[in-house]
Each structure stands twice: as structure tokens, then as C-alpha cells.
Amino acid sequence: MNSSLAGWLQVALLVAALAACYVPLGNYMARIFGGTGGSSPRASNSTTDKHLRAERAIFRLTGIDPDADQKWSTYVRSLLAFSAVSVLFLYGFERLQRYLMLSLHMANVPPALSWNTAASFVTNTNWQNYSGESTMGYAVQMAGLAVQNFMSAAVGLCVAMAMIRGFTRSRTDKLGNFWVDLTHCVVRLLLPLSIIAGLILIAGGAVENLTAYHAVNTLAGGHQTIVGGPVGSQEAIKDLGNNGGGFYNANSSHPFENPNPFTNWFEIFLLLLIPFSTPRAFGKMVKDNRQGYALLAVMVIIWLAAVGGISFFEGQHAGVAPQLAHSAMEGKEVAFGGPGSSLFAASTTTTSTGSVNSFHDSFTPFGGGIALFDIALGEIAPGGIGAGMYGILVLAIVTVFVAGLMVGRTPEYLGKKIRPTEMKYAALYFLTLPTIILTSAGLSLGLKIGTSRIDNPGPHGLTEIMYAFTSMANNNGSAFAGLGTNTTWYNTVGGIVMLLGRFAPEIFALGLAGSLARQQPVPASAGTLDTRKPLFVGMLIAVILVLVGLTYFPALALGPFAEGLH
Amino acid sequence: MNRLPGIVRQHLAALRMLIVFTIVCGIAYPLVMVGVSQVVFHNQANGSLVSYKGKVVGSSLLCQEFTDAKGNPLPQYFQPRPSEAANPESKTDYGCDPLFSGASNLGPDNPILVQDIKERQQQIAAFDHVKISQIPADAVTTSGSGLDPDISPANAYMQVDRVAAARHASPAAIRALVAQFVQGRTLGFLGEPRVDVLTLNIALDEKYPASGS
């Protein structure tokens, strides 16, 4: 069998496995977040029916009233309070590392790097300016970083679910309870799935121990240090929660994180699982599964295009070095090869994961360019856990607005009118990221402290800086890692960019949801755009490509295009 | 508690929530997973270590260097891929060092990468007496991890004659041994065919001990 046919069978198995999980996992998520409420206003507005005993214990310990429903502004304040405390806690953890048990005698993490890493893990970015095996001991990895792998993922999903409630609820200013959503998400969804996924990865060969690093004498008489760590458990939530922060510097290309072709396939499955099932939860919650299928169709089309594009260009192996070597194998593992690396790259950049099993900086100009473009699209196809859902909902609102302009009617989506207030939130939402990315990348290009650490000359160097800020602002976390970013400038500015890129859009999404929840639904009429039909799917894709994609066109033209077309 | 301003109450609740989940997800979860794995998946959980003559010599998941003290490749062993995983401050660390996992991150048109590939091709052509056009890509490129335990079957077969000569064995016998160590795609279509270098070299030492080693 040739490599590319095997590669497509790999994709086919992935699609089949995700399709099999779509209905059961989506329905389960809808049940967790209270989408099955009855027809009475009270029932349909309640967050959930009841809590598990463990959850009630958590609410008692933390002094939270699980029955208190929050306004959107309160929901935002709770979310921000939790994230602020998380950043401070993680910062302190890193700064005090050498006083902790299981730290392998590693030094305290320097201030700028601690700040960047704390912001990075709390925002679900997992941009890493450090090398795990030499900077972070087991204590910080498992009790600091991995905790945020769970919590930042849960926060993203909470926002998505609160936003969906904006459509399902009416004449209320309440969107649910952040603390309850957060707890349910971790206890009922992320933790059980992580346990199963972690055991599968460990059975496949991922390491899971607390053994100190130890040296062995190699077969040829040299020495080699065998590293360890609670890797499998962290790997599971790293992929499942679209975090992407590797235990080791080499991330999922490291054989202890991702030992073989099966675990490689399984990790890709994990990072797509929740994002691709969320449209089902959405369809279930708005009581119209076809609404979910329409959004799913958009996600699948864009994701497949990314997979096909990167696979094609990596297979063509353009570029001086790949041509010389006869294949684009620089930065790739033999076991995964071109197809397994391209599929991973497309999936990690269309979700907000950012874990890598091959190094994007060494990809062919257009292969790496597509990875950058995927992130620039805002990671909505399928996007990061939760973040992809609220991202695509905002763009769906923009799409019905554009359609409404064409026929001169007040647009509506799922029975809610899209009025000036909603459009203001939506516009703020999608203007935030280009503003952050282009400002920070422009500053870095103009300042010597920004350009002095570029590793690759020419247009590739520009792409490295664009990729860095696009990845950080969109909370992806993958990198063109030839850019040396463990500097005061990149650590400090990067931390700010990640926080703004995460929380500003979340605030606008929740504001939008709050405004929608107050509305009385309007019945669909003959003039309503049917958002379950292929016409809408096509329009939404066009809006995504034109509105978001074109924003970055000049930068893409000077980077990957210039490199690939010369 | 209720007399505190709202903003302070929010942050106190947040702190307590974070502490609870640090205990649940950050301490209990990994410890339980380590405990279960150490019992059920002992070999995998500890890094798939492999032994030769009763001593652990490495991991079947990590490449290791088969070089002399100066970094010259030993002809009696199959050679792994070039590796970037080396201590940049050490002159005797030639790669495959798990303390420094990572890639070159050199772009496809980077002159440094082009030069590296040319040099590697010339070295291999001289070492294995093969034409440059016959050298597979994985032999002249570094992996993402710097720890890639595998080489392509083509790369392994390319090295057969040299290994056989160094061990005074017949090339056909060594070729047959390599064939035993070629792993096909998982389930027939996942990943790429490959050869694990360390386990192949262990089998080589067991069956065809090189004189003096």
C-alpha cells in the first residue's frame, strides 16, 4: 500500500470514530449542561436537574450556592476571578519550584518565564517558552500545569454553554452558574474521559511514573539519561482539553508522549473528539439537531480542506532542503511519516490545541502556511473545546446579518433577532484578534528586541513572528519554534497577548448571550434564512474566509506565499 | 464572609475552587494513574526499557548514539537518524539525549539546513559506499524529537553491507535479520514501516558479536 492511500485510510478511520461519538457524546454534554429542561420557564431556565454527591461536596467546601443563577456580567466576573487567581497561583508555584517535593532539584522558574507560562496555561494556549524536561519538575507539571489543562478547557466549554443558553432562554437576564458549569464539566466530562484516554495511551507506551531521571550505560558503551514523569495522565488531558503543552520539549513527537502510530492516531482523535461533538450538544440544547449538523458541516469542510492541503504540500516536498533530501522529513518522525504528521498538524491548528508531533517551522512553505492560516481563521473548525463553538456562533450571527442586509430584513438566528446591540458585540468579538495580532507582530517586527532572535532568514522569519502572535492570541500554542521567544520581550508581551486574546472575546460572547437571553423568541417566517440548509453552510464558510481570512492576507502574502512562490 | 465586598468573595470562592481541583486533578488523578499503571502496565509506564546480558541498556522508544568517544559512527552498528537532541554546551554530546529533546526548526529554504543535508549525504555515501541518490530522506534529516528510535527499512537495508563487513558476517544473514525487525504499518494503514535501531542492534550483538566488542 502506498503512503498516501494509507494516510487517507487513517483519515477515514478517524472520521468514522468521530462520527460514532457525535450523537452519544453530544447528547451527554447537552445533558450535563441542562439542555433537557422541560417546557415550563422555570425548568428550561434551570442549569441542571441535580448534582452528584461529589459535586455537592465540592460546593459545600467552596461555599458556593449551586442554585444561584448568574447574570451574564456576574458569570463573567466569576470566570475572570477564577482565571486571575489561577494565574497568580501558577506563577507562585513556578517561582517556588525548588522548595516543592518531586521537583527533581530544578531551580525556580525565572519571573518573565513564569508569567508567560502561567498566562499560557490559564488561557488554554500552552505556548511554551521552556523545555519541560529541564525546567519543570514533576510537582509543577502535575499539580500546576496539568490542573490548568483541566480548568482552562472547562472554562472554554462553560462560555460556549452559557452562550447557547442565550438562545434557549428567553425574557431572563440569567445564563447559569459558572461554578456549577465548571464543576460539572470537570467531574462529569473531562476527568472520566481523561482516565480512559490516559490508560489507553499508557498501555500504548506513554510513560507514567514518578521515578527520578537516571542514567544507563548504552549498548555502545556511552551514557544516556532516561527521563520519566506522570506523562500519560497529562497527555490525555493535554489532547482532550485542546491544551497542547507538552510534558517534554519535543511535545507529541517525543516517543514517551506519543510512542507509536496507534497512539498518534488516538491523540488526533482525542483532540478532535469534544470540539466535533459540541455541535450535537448545541443542536440538542436548541431542540433542533439540524442546526447542529449545519455547523458541523462547516467545521468538517474546513478541517478536511486543511488536512488535504497540508498533506498535499508535504507530499510534494517543495523547498530546497526537502528537494535535496527527496522528502520533507526534517522535524518529522519515521513512525508517523508525512501523512501522520500532516493530519496531526491540520488537526492541532484547526482546534486550539497546539500540541505537535512534527515541527511546523520545517514544513514546506505552503504546508506551514496552511497551519498558520488555520489558526488565523480563529480556530472554529472545529476549534478549541468550547472556544470553537462560541466562535462559530458569533460568525453564524454575522452571516445571518449579512444575509439580512441582502434582502432588507431584520436578521434572526434560532428565533432571536440580531439587532444593533448583538451586532456590536459580534463586531467587537471578531475585531479583537486581528487588532491584537497585527499590533503585537508589527511592534516585534519594528523593534530590534523582536527580530534579533529570528533563526531563519527571509520571508520565513516574518512567518515565524506572524505565527507566534497568531498562535498566542488565538490560544493555539504551536509555534514556528525557530524564533527564540524565551526573552523578556516575548515572555511579557506574549503573556498579555494570550490573556487579551482569550478573555476579551469571551466577555463579548457572554455579553452577546446576555442580550439574546433577554429577548422573546420570534416565530420563523417566509423571509427567515433557514440556517439548517446548505445555502447557510456555504454562506458561513464564505463569511469565515472573507471576513477572517482576508484580514491576514497581506501578512500571509509576504510570508508563506513569498517563500513558496519565489 | 457575607460582609465582605462582592469582589473579594468572588476571589475567595475562586481560590477555594482552585485548591479543591488542584487536589482532585493535580494530585489524586496523576497519583492514581501512576499507581494503576505501575501495576497493570509496568513495562510501558517505565519507558519500555530493554536489556542486554541482564543490564538495562536503554529504551526501545529512544534512539541512542552508536559512536566512539569522538562522535564517529561505529561501522558494526546500524546508525540512527541524525539528532538535534544534544547539550549545546557539551562537545561530547552527539545527540539522542533525552534531557534536550527537540528539533532543528530550520525552514525548508534555510541554507544551514541545505548545507547540513549535503554534508550528511557525503558522509553516508563514503561510510556505506552508496550513491547519494540512494540515500533515504530519514538518514539525512533530523527528527522532531531528536529521539526517534526508528529508521526507515530503506535506511536499514542501505547499512547492511557495511555492518556485515564490520562483523565478518554474510550480508544475506544480516539482511535476513533486518527483515525480521521491519515493523509494518499498524493495522496495515496507520503510520509508516520502520525499524527500531536499538532492538536490532541488540539482536546483532547477540547473534553476530563483533570482534573486540
Chai-1 contact restraints between the chains, C-beta under 6 A:
chainA,res_idxA,chainB,res_idxB,connection_type,confidence,min_distance_angstrom,max_distance_angstrom,comment,restraint_id
A,A6,B,R185,contact,1.0,0.0,6.0,A-B,restraint_1
A,A6,B,F189,contact,1.0,0.0,6.0,A-B,restraint_2
A,L9,B,F189,contact,1.0,0.0,6.0,A-B,restraint_3
A,Q10,B,F189,contact,1.0,0.0,6.0,A-B,restraint_4
A,Q10,B,L190,contact,1.0,0.0,6.0,A-B,restraint_5
A,I58,B,V20,contact,1.0,0.0,6.0,A-B,restraint_6
A,L61,B,V20,contact,1.0,0.0,6.0,A-B,restraint_7
A,T62,B,A13,contact,1.0,0.0,6.0,A-B,restraint_8
A,T62,B,R16,contact,1.0,0.0,6.0,A-B,restraint_9
A,T62,B,M17,contact,1.0,0.0,6.0,A-B,restraint_10
A,I64,B,A13,contact,1.0,0.0,6.0,A-B,restraint_11
A,R77,B,Q10,contact,1.0,0.0,6.0,A-B,restraint_12
A,S78,B,Q10,contact,1.0,0.0,6.0,A-B,restraint_13
A,A81,B,Q10,contact,1.0,0.0,6.0,A-B,restraint_14
A,A81,B,H11,contact,1.0,0.0,6.0,A-B,restraint_15
A,A81,B,A14,contact,1.0,0.0,6.0,A-B,restraint_16
A,F82,B,A14,contact,1.0,0.0,6.0,A-B,restraint_17
A,V85,B,H11,contact,1.0,0.0,6.0,A-B,restraint_18
A,V85,B,A14,contact,1.0,0.0,6.0,A-B,restraint_19
A,V85,B,L15,contact,1.0,0.0,6.0,A-B,restraint_20
A,V85,B,L18,contact,1.0,0.0,6.0,A-B,restraint_21
A,S86,B,L18,contact,1.0,0.0,6.0,A-B,restraint_22
A,F89,B,L18,contact,1.0,0.0,6.0,A-B,restraint_23
A,E133,B,L99,contact,1.0,0.0,6.0,A-B,restraint_24
A,S134,B,L99,contact,1.0,0.0,6.0,A-B,restraint_25
A,M142,B,G26,contact,1.0,0.0,6.0,A-B,restraint_26
A,M142,B,P30,contact,1.0,0.0,6.0,A-B,restraint_27
A,A143,B,T22,contact,1.0,0.0,6.0,A-B,restraint_28
A,A143,B,G26,contact,1.0,0.0,6.0,A-B,restraint_29
A,A143,B,I27,contact,1.0,0.0,6.0,A-B,restraint_30
A,A146,B,G26,contact,1.0,0.0,6.0,A-B,restraint_31
A,V147,B,T22,contact,1.0,0.0,6.0,A-B,restraint_32
A,V147,B,C25,contact,1.0,0.0,6.0,A-B,restraint_33
A,V147,B,G26,contact,1.0,0.0,6.0,A-B,restraint_34
A,F150,B,C25,contact,1.0,0.0,6.0,A-B,restraint_35
A,G198,B,M33,contact,1.0,0.0,6.0,A-B,restraint_36
A,I202,B,S37,contact,1.0,0.0,6.0,A-B,restraint_37
A,I202,B,F41,contact,1.0,0.0,6.0,A-B,restraint_38
A,I202,B,Q44,contact,1.0,0.0,6.0,A-B,restraint_39
A,I202,B,A45,contact,1.0,0.0,6.0,A-B,restraint_40
A,A203,B,F41,contact,1.0,0.0,6.0,A-B,restraint_41
A,G205,B,Q44,contact,1.0,0.0,6.0,A-B,restraint_42
A,G205,B,S48,contact,1.0,0.0,6.0,A-B,restraint_43
A,V207,B,A45,contact,1.0,0.0,6.0,A-B,restraint_44
A,V207,B,G47,contact,1.0,0.0,6.0,A-B,restraint_45
A,E208,B,M33,contact,1.0,0.0,6.0,A-B,restraint_46
A,E208,B,V34,contact,1.0,0.0,6.0,A-B,restraint_47
A,E208,B,S37,contact,1.0,0.0,6.0,A-B,restraint_48
A,E208,B,A45,contact,1.0,0.0,6.0,A-B,restraint_49
A,N209,B,A45,contact,1.0,0.0,6.0,A-B,restraint_50
A,N209,B,N46,contact,1.0,0.0,6.0,A-B,restraint_51
A,L210,B,V34,contact,1.0,0.0,6.0,A-B,restraint_52
A,V216,B,V56,contact,1.0,0.0,6.0,A-B,restraint_53
A,V216,B,G58,contact,1.0,0.0,6.0,A-B,restraint_54
A,T218,B,V57,contact,1.0,0.0,6.0,A-B,restraint_55
A,T218,B,G58,contact,1.0,0.0,6.0,A-B,restraint_56
A,T218,B,Q64,contact,1.0,0.0,6.0,A-B,restraint_57
A,L219,B,V57,contact,1.0,0.0,6.0,A-B,restraint_58
A,L219,B,N201,contact,1.0,0.0,6.0,A-B,restraint_59
A,A220,B,F66,contact,1.0,0.0,6.0,A-B,restraint_60
A,G222,B,E65,contact,1.0,0.0,6.0,A-B,restraint_61
A,Q224,B,G58,contact,1.0,0.0,6.0,A-B,restraint_62
A,Q224,B,Q64,contact,1.0,0.0,6.0,A-B,restraint_63
A,T225,B,P98,contact,1.0,0.0,6.0,A-B,restraint_64
A,T225,B,L99,contact,1.0,0.0,6.0,A-B,restraint_65
A,I226,B,G47,contact,1.0,0.0,6.0,A-B,restraint_66
A,V227,B,P98,contact,1.0,0.0,6.0,A-B,restraint_67
A,P230,B,P30,contact,1.0,0.0,6.0,A-B,restraint_68
A,P230,B,V34,contact,1.0,0.0,6.0,A-B,restraint_69
A,S233,B,P30,contact,1.0,0.0,6.0,A-B,restraint_70
A,S233,B,M33,contact,1.0,0.0,6.0,A-B,restraint_71
A,Y248,B,S101,contact,1.0,0.0,6.0,A-B,restraint_72
A,N249,B,S101,contact,1.0,0.0,6.0,A-B,restraint_73
A,N249,B,G102,contact,1.0,0.0,6.0,A-B,restraint_74
A,A250,B,S101,contact,1.0,0.0,6.0,A-B,restraint_75
A,A250,B,G102,contact,1.0,0.0,6.0,A-B,restraint_76
A,A250,B,S145,contact,1.0,0.0,6.0,A-B,restraint_77
A,S253,B,G144,contact,1.0,0.0,6.0,A-B,restraint_78
A,S253,B,S145,contact,1.0,0.0,6.0,A-B,restraint_79
A,H254,B,S101,contact,1.0,0.0,6.0,A-B,restraint_80
A,H254,B,S145,contact,1.0,0.0,6.0,A-B,restraint_81
A,P255,B,L61,contact,1.0,0.0,6.0,A-B,restraint_82
A,P255,B,L147,contact,1.0,0.0,6.0,A-B,restraint_83
A,P255,B,P149,contact,1.0,0.0,6.0,A-B,restraint_84
A,P259,B,L61,contact,1.0,0.0,6.0,A-B,restraint_85
A,P261,B,T186,contact,1.0,0.0,6.0,A-B,restraint_86
A,P261,B,L190,contact,1.0,0.0,6.0,A-B,restraint_87
A,P261,B,G191,contact,1.0,0.0,6.0,A-B,restraint_88
A,F262,B,T186,contact,1.0,0.0,6.0,A-B,restraint_89
A,F262,B,L190,contact,1.0,0.0,6.0,A-B,restraint_90
A,W265,B,L190,contact,1.0,0.0,6.0,A-B,restraint_91
A,G319,B,P108,contact,1.0,0.0,6.0,A-B,restraint_92
A,G319,B,D109,contact,1.0,0.0,6.0,A-B,restraint_93
A,V320,B,D109,contact,1.0,0.0,6.0,A-B,restraint_94
A,V320,B,V114,contact,1.0,0.0,6.0,A-B,restraint_95
A,A321,B,P108,contact,1.0,0.0,6.0,A-B,restraint_96
A,A321,B,L113,contact,1.0,0.0,6.0,A-B,restraint_97
A,A321,B,V114,contact,1.0,0.0,6.0,A-B,restraint_98
A,A321,B,I117,contact,1.0,0.0,6.0,A-B,restraint_99
A,P322,B,P108,contact,1.0,0.0,6.0,A-B,restraint_100
A,L324,B,I117,contact,1.0,0.0,6.0,A-B,restraint_101
A,A325,B,I117,contact,1.0,0.0,6.0,A-B,restraint_102
A,A325,B,A137,contact,1.0,0.0,6.0,A-B,restraint_103
A,A325,B,V140,contact,1.0,0.0,6.0,A-B,restraint_104
A,A325,B,T141,contact,1.0,0.0,6.0,A-B,restraint_105
A,H326,B,A137,contact,1.0,0.0,6.0,A-B,restraint_106
A,S327,B,A137,contact,1.0,0.0,6.0,A-B,restraint_107
A,M329,B,A137,contact,1.0,0.0,6.0,A-B,restraint_108
A,M329,B,D138,contact,1.0,0.0,6.0,A-B,restraint_109
A,M329,B,T141,contact,1.0,0.0,6.0,A-B,restraint_110
A,E330,B,T141,contact,1.0,0.0,6.0,A-B,restraint_111
A,G331,B,A103,contact,1.0,0.0,6.0,A-B,restraint_112
A,G331,B,G144,contact,1.0,0.0,6.0,A-B,restraint_113
A,K332,B,G144,contact,1.0,0.0,6.0,A-B,restraint_114
A,E333,B,S143,contact,1.0,0.0,6.0,A-B,restraint_115
A,E333,B,G144,contact,1.0,0.0,6.0,A-B,restraint_116
A,E333,B,D148,contact,1.0,0.0,6.0,A-B,restraint_117
A,V334,B,D138,contact,1.0,0.0,6.0,A-B,restraint_118
A,V334,B,D148,contact,1.0,0.0,6.0,A-B,restraint_119
A,V334,B,D150,contact,1.0,0.0,6.0,A-B,restraint_120
A,V334,B,S152,contact,1.0,0.0,6.0,A-B,restraint_121
A,V334,B,R194,contact,1.0,0.0,6.0,A-B,restraint_122
A,A335,B,D150,contact,1.0,0.0,6.0,A-B,restraint_123
A,A335,B,G191,contact,1.0,0.0,6.0,A-B,restraint_124
A,A335,B,R194,contact,1.0,0.0,6.0,A-B,restraint_125
A,F336,B,G191,contact,1.0,0.0,6.0,A-B,restraint_126
A,G337,B,E192,contact,1.0,0.0,6.0,A-B,restraint_127
A,G340,B,G191,contact,1.0,0.0,6.0,A-B,restraint_128
A,S358,B,G144,contact,1.0,0.0,6.0,A-B,restraint_129
A,F359,B,A103,contact,1.0,0.0,6.0,A-B,restraint_130
A,F359,B,N105,contact,1.0,0.0,6.0,A-B,restraint_131
A,F359,B,G144,contact,1.0,0.0,6.0,A-B,restraint_132
A,D361,B,N105,contact,1.0,0.0,6.0,A-B,restraint_133
A,T364,B,P108,contact,1.0,0.0,6.0,A-B,restraint_134
A,N456,B,G107,contact,1.0,0.0,6.0,A-B,restraint_135
A,N456,B,N110,contact,1.0,0.0,6.0,A-B,restraint_136
A,H460,B,G107,contact,1.0,0.0,6.0,A-B,restraint_137
A,A481,B,N105,contact,1.0,0.0,6.0,A-B,restraint_138
A,G482,B,N105,contact,1.0,0.0,6.0,A-B,restraint_139
